[in-house]
Amino acid sequence: MNRVFLKSKASLSTAFFILAVAVAVNLSFAAAPVSAGINENAAGFAWGGGAATNGAGYDGIGWVSFNNLSDGSAVGYGVNIPMTNGALSGYAWSEHYGWLSFNGADLAGCTPALSAATRTGNAITGGARILSIRDAGVNSGGWSGCVSLAGNAQDGSPYGVSVSPGNPSSSLSGYAWSDELGWISLSGVTFTAPITLKVCEGSFLRGINTTPSTAFSMPQGTAKDLTAYYGSEANCSGTDVTTNAGTSWNENTGSSVISLSTVAGKKRLQATTPGNENFSASYNGLTATMAATVVCVASNTCAIDPNGVQVCQSETYTIADGCGNTVTCNGRRNCDYNWKEIAP
């Protein structure tokens, strides 16, 4: 398939729309609809451009940044691309046209209709939307701002955006298509697993647990040593921030179910009183919340209850187990009921 940068379905009759879009772009950046940057996993730039034909000094969407960490902007924004199957979300920023939304809700009114941007296997399908064009209304010159991420070109050949999986970073390749602005190459876009904060039992290096935990069930009186990891890794690895000065650990005020302390560079979770309590770790704007369930350890059992030796094995009696439960026990006394008559 031959691509010509850029082929538009229509040209604007005046510079009014270009001016309107420029004003809208500046206003929209000042009132950005997004936040973060570090929490969006895409980075780099897409490109769509060619010889200037619209009188504005540029033709096409131009450079499109997929994360404010890529262009150094103080306004946080970014696009999330799933590491497996799932929907894309978030916003990219075009130097000429402003926000390029990858949120499915912004595709309403696109003709032909576009589905939400989605990753299936290593293919990206669906659409995106240039919001300044959509929001220009009657001043849009008939443009919609809709961008197709996969389809068939005018010559019938297929086009689309593909994922090249990598570790730790994956990349995009291929082209999207805008009826108004032409081809957009996404070959400069990369993405990694989102940065998360994970809490794990023990240490990955010591091999105690390799899966992050969100819930702990513990017998009363026991303890677990926890490690907090910060990074894009899915398992219990990354940067150990357990005792970092920027890490805070919190438990429910007034609850005595658990207690937290620092021991040998780990956070010790002590099971104190039967019940349930949530606790959390926070670092660099991220919070991991865990639930702890402390199970009562019975202080009295049928095997150790002293009354058992006073009750015959064929009989039962009840005891309190120390955890608020009543337990039925069999006696432990060997009683001989084989009466024999003895002559006087």
C-alpha positions as CSV (number, residue, x, y, z in Angstrom):
1,M,0.0,0.0,0.0
2,N,1.4,3.4,-1.0
3,R,1.0,6.1,1.5
4,V,1.0,9.8,0.7
5,F,1.4,12.3,3.5
6,L,-1.1,13.8,3.7
7,K,-4.4,13.3,1.8
8,S,-7.4,15.2,3.1
9,K,-11.0,14.7,2.1
10,A,-11.6,18.4,2.2
11,S,-9.7,21.7,2.5
12,L,-10.8,24.6,4.7
13,S,-12.2,27.6,2.8
14,T,-10.8,30.1,5.3
15,A,-8.2,30.3,8.0
16,F,-11.0,30.7,10.6
17,F,-11.2,27.1,11.5
18,I,-7.4,26.9,11.9
19,L,-7.5,30.0,14.2
20,A,-10.4,28.6,16.1
21,V,-8.6,25.3,16.7
22,A,-5.4,27.1,17.7
23,V,-7.4,29.0,20.4
24,A,-9.2,25.9,21.5
25,V,-5.9,24.0,21.8
26,N,-4.4,26.7,24.0
27,L,-7.5,26.8,26.2
28,S,-7.8,23.0,26.4
29,F,-4.2,22.7,27.5
30,A,-4.7,25.2,30.2
31,A,-7.7,23.2,31.4
32,A,-6.3,19.8,30.8
33,P,-8.8,16.9,31.2
34,V,-6.2,14.5,32.4
35,S,-3.6,14.0,35.1
36,A,-0.6,11.9,36.0
37,G,2.0,11.0,33.4
38,I,3.9,8.5,35.5
39,N,0.7,6.4,35.8
40,E,0.2,6.2,32.0
41,N,2.4,3.6,30.5
42,A,2.8,4.9,26.9
43,A,5.7,7.2,25.8
44,G,7.2,8.7,22.7
45,F,5.7,10.4,19.7
46,A,3.4,9.6,16.7
47,W,3.8,11.7,13.5
48,G,1.6,12.8,10.7
49,G,2.8,15.5,8.4
50,G,3.7,16.6,4.9
51,A,4.0,19.7,2.7
52,A,2.0,22.6,4.1
53,T,-1.2,23.2,2.0
54,N,-3.7,24.7,4.4
55,G,-2.1,28.1,4.8
56,A,-1.3,27.6,8.4
57,G,2.3,26.6,7.9
58,Y,1.7,22.9,8.5
59,D,-0.3,20.0,7.1
60,G,-1.4,17.0,9.1
61,I,-1.6,16.4,12.8
62,G,2.1,16.9,13.3
63,W,3.9,15.5,16.3
64,V,1.7,13.7,18.8
65,S,3.2,13.1,22.3
66,F,1.8,10.1,24.2
67,N,3.0,11.3,27.7
68,N,3.9,14.6,29.2
69,L,7.1,12.9,30.4
70,S,8.0,12.6,26.7
71,D,7.6,16.3,25.9
72,G,8.5,17.8,29.3
73,S,5.1,19.4,29.8
74,A,4.2,20.5,33.3
75,V,0.6,19.4,32.6
76,G,0.2,15.7,33.3
77,Y,-1.3,13.5,30.6
78,G,-0.7,10.2,28.9
79,V,-2.2,7.1,27.2
80,N,-2.6,3.7,28.8
81,I,-2.0,0.7,26.5
82,P,-2.8,-2.7,28.1
83,M,0.0,-5.3,28.3
84,T,-2.5,-7.9,27.3
85,N,-6.0,-7.8,25.7
86,G,-8.0,-4.8,26.8
87,A,-9.1,-1.2,26.1
88,L,-6.8,1.7,25.6
89,S,-7.5,4.9,27.5
90,G,-6.2,8.4,28.1
91,Y,-5.0,11.3,26.0
92,A,-2.1,12.2,23.7
93,W,-1.2,15.8,22.7
94,S,-0.9,17.1,19.2
95,E,1.3,20.1,18.7
96,H,-1.3,21.5,16.2
97,Y,-4.7,20.2,17.3
98,G,-4.5,19.5,21.0
99,W,-5.9,16.5,22.7
100,L,-6.2,13.2,20.9
101,S,-8.5,11.0,23.1
102,F,-8.3,7.3,23.2
103,N,-11.4,7.0,25.4
104,G,-14.3,5.2,23.8
105,A,-16.9,7.7,25.1
106,D,-15.4,10.4,22.8
107,L,-16.1,8.5,19.6
108,A,-19.9,9.2,19.6
109,G,-20.9,10.8,16.3
110,C,-18.0,9.4,14.2
111,T,-19.1,8.3,10.7
112,P,-18.5,5.5,10.0
113,A,-18.9,4.5,13.6
114,L,-15.7,3.5,15.4
115,S,-15.4,1.1,18.3
116,A,-13.3,1.9,21.4
117,A,-9.6,1.6,20.9
118,T,-8.7,-2.0,21.9
119,R,-5.8,-4.3,22.0
120,T,-6.5,-7.9,20.9
121,G,-3.4,-10.0,20.7
122,N,-0.9,-7.8,19.0
123,A,-3.4,-5.7,17.0
124,I,-4.8,-2.3,17.9
125,T,-8.3,-1.7,16.5
126,G,-11.0,0.9,17.0
127,G,-10.6,4.7,17.0
128,A,-9.4,7.9,18.6
129,R,-10.7,11.5,18.4
130,I,-9.2,14.9,18.1
131,L,-11.3,16.8,20.6
132,S,-10.7,20.3,19.4
133,I,-12.2,19.4,16.0
134,R,-15.1,17.7,17.6
135,D,-15.8,20.6,19.9
136,A,-15.5,23.2,17.2
137,G,-19.1,22.4,16.2
138,V,-20.4,24.5,13.3
139,N,-16.9,26.0,12.9
140,S,-15.3,22.6,12.2
141,G,-15.7,23.0,8.4
142,G,-17.5,19.6,8.3
143,W,-14.6,17.8,10.0
144,S,-15.2,15.3,12.8
145,G,-11.7,14.7,14.2
146,C,-12.2,10.9,14.1
147,V,-9.1,8.7,13.6
148,S,-9.3,5.0,12.6
149,L,-6.7,2.7,14.0
150,A,-7.4,-0.2,11.6
151,G,-9.3,-0.7,8.4
152,N,-8.9,-0.8,4.6
153,A,-7.4,2.0,2.5
154,Q,-9.0,3.3,-0.7
155,D,-7.1,0.8,-2.7
156,G,-8.5,-2.0,-0.6
157,S,-5.3,-2.8,1.2
158,P,-5.5,-3.2,5.0
159,Y,-3.8,-0.8,7.4
160,G,-3.6,-0.7,11.1
161,V,-1.5,-0.5,14.3
162,S,0.4,-3.4,15.7
163,V,2.2,-4.2,18.9
164,S,5.8,-5.5,19.0
165,P,6.0,-7.2,22.4
166,G,9.1,-6.7,24.4
167,N,10.5,-6.9,27.9
168,P,10.3,-4.6,29.7
169,S,9.2,-2.2,26.9
170,S,6.9,-2.9,23.9
171,S,6.4,-0.7,20.9
172,L,3.8,0.2,18.3
173,S,4.2,0.1,14.5
174,G,1.9,0.9,11.6
175,Y,-0.5,3.7,10.7
176,A,-3.8,5.2,11.7
177,W,-5.9,7.1,9.3
178,S,-7.8,10.5,9.6
179,D,-10.1,11.4,6.7
180,E,-9.2,15.1,7.4
181,L,-5.5,14.8,8.2
182,G,-4.3,11.6,6.5
183,W,-1.9,9.0,7.7
184,I,-0.5,9.0,11.2
185,S,2.6,6.8,12.0
186,L,2.7,5.3,15.5
187,S,6.1,3.7,15.1
188,G,7.7,6.1,17.6
189,V,5.4,5.0,20.5
190,T,6.5,2.6,23.2
191,F,4.9,1.4,26.4
192,T,5.7,-0.6,29.5
193,A,3.8,-2.1,32.3
194,P,2.3,0.6,34.5
195,I,4.3,1.5,37.6
196,T,2.7,0.0,40.7
197,L,3.3,-0.3,44.4
198,K,3.1,-3.9,45.6
199,V,3.3,-5.4,49.1
200,C,4.7,-8.9,49.4
201,E,5.3,-11.4,52.2
202,G,9.0,-11.8,52.9
203,S,11.5,-11.0,50.1
204,F,11.7,-11.9,46.5
205,L,15.4,-12.5,46.9
206,R,14.8,-14.9,49.7
207,G,12.1,-16.8,47.7
208,I,9.4,-16.5,50.3
209,N,6.7,-15.2,48.0
210,T,6.7,-14.0,44.4
211,T,3.1,-12.9,44.2
212,P,1.9,-9.5,45.6
213,S,-0.6,-9.9,48.4
214,T,-3.8,-7.9,49.0
215,A,-5.1,-10.0,51.9
216,F,-3.5,-11.8,54.8
217,S,-5.1,-14.4,57.1
218,M,-3.1,-15.1,60.3
219,P,-3.5,-17.0,63.5
220,Q,-3.5,-14.7,66.6
221,G,0.0,-14.3,68.0
222,T,1.8,-14.8,64.7
223,A,3.7,-12.3,62.5
224,K,4.7,-11.8,58.9
225,D,7.5,-9.7,57.5
226,L,6.4,-7.5,54.5
227,T,8.3,-5.8,51.7
228,A,7.0,-2.9,49.6
229,Y,8.2,-2.9,45.9
230,Y,7.8,0.0,43.5
231,G,8.1,-0.5,39.7
232,S,6.6,-1.9,36.6
233,E,7.4,-5.5,37.4
234,A,4.3,-7.8,37.8
235,N,5.8,-10.0,40.5
236,C,7.5,-9.2,43.9
237,S,10.4,-7.3,42.5
238,G,11.4,-3.8,41.7
239,T,12.7,-1.1,44.0
240,D,12.4,-2.0,47.7
241,V,10.8,1.1,49.3
242,T,9.7,-0.6,52.5
243,T,11.6,1.8,54.8
244,N,12.1,4.6,52.3
245,A,11.7,8.0,53.8
246,G,8.9,8.7,51.3
247,T,7.0,5.6,52.2
248,S,4.2,5.7,54.8
249,W,2.4,2.7,56.4
250,N,-1.0,3.2,57.9
251,E,-3.5,1.1,59.9
252,N,-7.0,1.9,61.1
253,T,-6.8,4.3,64.0
254,G,-8.3,2.8,67.2
255,S,-8.2,-0.8,66.0
256,S,-6.0,-3.4,67.8
257,V,-6.4,-6.3,65.4
258,I,-2.9,-5.8,64.0
259,S,0.2,-3.8,64.7
260,L,2.9,-2.6,62.4
261,S,6.6,-2.2,63.2
262,T,9.9,-2.0,61.4
263,V,12.3,-5.0,61.9
264,A,15.5,-5.5,60.0
265,G,14.4,-3.4,57.0
266,K,11.0,-5.1,56.7
267,K,7.6,-4.1,57.9
268,R,6.4,-6.6,60.6
269,L,2.7,-7.3,60.6
270,Q,1.7,-8.7,64.0
271,A,-1.6,-10.5,64.5
272,T,-2.8,-9.2,67.9
273,T,-6.5,-9.5,68.3
274,P,-9.1,-11.6,66.4
275,G,-10.9,-9.6,63.8
276,N,-10.5,-7.7,60.5
277,E,-8.5,-4.6,59.8
278,N,-7.2,-2.8,56.7
279,F,-3.8,-1.3,56.4
280,S,-1.9,0.4,53.6
281,A,1.5,1.5,52.2
282,S,1.9,4.7,50.2
283,Y,4.8,5.9,48.1
284,N,5.2,8.5,45.3
285,G,1.4,9.0,44.9
286,L,0.6,5.3,44.8
287,T,-1.2,3.4,47.6
288,A,-1.5,-0.4,48.1
289,T,-4.3,-1.4,50.5
290,M,-4.4,-4.8,52.2
291,A,-6.9,-6.6,54.4
292,A,-5.8,-8.5,57.5
293,T,-7.9,-11.2,59.1
294,V,-6.7,-12.4,62.5
295,V,-8.1,-15.8,63.5
296,C,-8.5,-16.7,67.1
297,V,-6.3,-19.6,68.3
298,A,-8.3,-21.7,70.7
299,S,-7.0,-21.7,74.2
300,N,-8.9,-24.8,75.2
301,T,-9.5,-28.0,73.2
302,C,-11.1,-31.4,73.8
303,A,-7.6,-33.0,73.9
304,I,-6.3,-30.8,76.7
305,D,-9.4,-29.9,78.7
306,P,-8.9,-31.4,82.2
307,N,-12.6,-32.3,82.6
308,G,-12.3,-34.9,80.0
309,V,-10.7,-37.5,82.3
310,Q,-13.8,-37.2,84.6
311,V,-16.2,-38.1,81.8
312,C,-16.6,-41.6,80.4
313,Q,-15.7,-42.2,76.8
314,S,-19.2,-43.1,75.9
315,E,-20.5,-39.7,77.1
316,T,-20.1,-36.2,75.8
317,Y,-19.7,-32.8,77.5
318,T,-19.2,-29.2,76.2
319,I,-16.4,-26.7,76.7
320,A,-15.7,-23.1,75.8
321,D,-12.7,-22.9,73.4
322,G,-11.7,-19.4,74.4
323,C,-12.7,-18.0,71.0
324,G,-16.4,-17.6,71.8
325,N,-17.4,-21.0,70.6
326,T,-18.9,-24.0,72.4
327,V,-17.3,-27.3,71.5
328,T,-18.8,-30.8,72.2
329,C,-16.2,-33.3,73.4
330,N,-16.1,-37.0,74.1
331,G,-15.0,-38.1,77.6
332,R,-11.6,-39.6,78.0
333,R,-12.2,-41.8,81.1
334,N,-12.2,-45.6,80.5
335,C,-15.4,-46.7,82.3
336,D,-16.0,-50.4,82.8
337,Y,-19.8,-51.2,82.7
338,N,-19.4,-55.0,82.5
339,W,-20.9,-55.8,85.9
340,K,-20.4,-59.3,87.3
341,E,-22.2,-60.9,90.2
342,I,-19.9,-62.1,93.0
343,A,-20.9,-64.7,95.4
344,P,-21.0,-63.6,99.1
